[in-house]
Amino acid sequence: MLRARRKVRLETDRMSLRPPEHGDFRAWSTLRRESRDFLTKWEPIWAEDHLNRKSFTNRVYWAQRSISQGTAVPLFLIRRSDAALLGAITLDNIRRGPSQAGTTGYWIGEAYARQGYMREAIHAMVHFAFKTLDLSRIEAGCLPENLPSRRLLEKCGYKYEGVAQSYLQIDGRWRNHVLYANLRSDRRGKTNAG
């Protein structure tokens, strides 16, 4: 579990990954609004108050609680060269005990897509999850037709594991998802059987 006062900050070649702050509201709401058509086909339906300040404030408090309780690590992608908010990545649903697993979720603004930023962020989050949080397995899911996301996960060491039927409501419909996982030490296919 992360300590309540611990600051989580991950560094990549071009970015700092850190929890959302109240001062990020304008950048976040502008980026989400400008990328609406790009994002909504891959996400649950946005609530009417999705882009308002109160909703964002709740997100900031949720991020703080989640980090302090060790249940999730939600981080914004901040480009160091100009402090631009590019998107976000979350290690969510962190499970302890025999599972030692979590689930990766992410989004990026349309203007920053396909420039390698999310690949950097995923590599940093995977390293943090395995080395700092001592997780054993990190999962991710995406729509079967989201080929850029599927290729991204595969480039980041995630392996295809199957299809989950009616996994999440995306854009107002229950949708199947392809499931991927990244293992700290890839044990797939290995047994102790002689």
ABEGO torsion letter per residue (X at the ends): XBBAABBBBBBBAABBBBBBBAAAAAAAAAAAAAAAAAAAAABBBBBAAAABAAAAAAAAAAAAAAAAAGABBBBBBBBAAAGBBAEBBBBBGBBBEAAGBBBBBBBBBAAABGAGAAAAAAAAAAAAAAAAAGBABBBBBBBAABAAAAAAAAAAGBBBAEBBBGABBBGGBBBBBBBBBBBABBABGBBABX
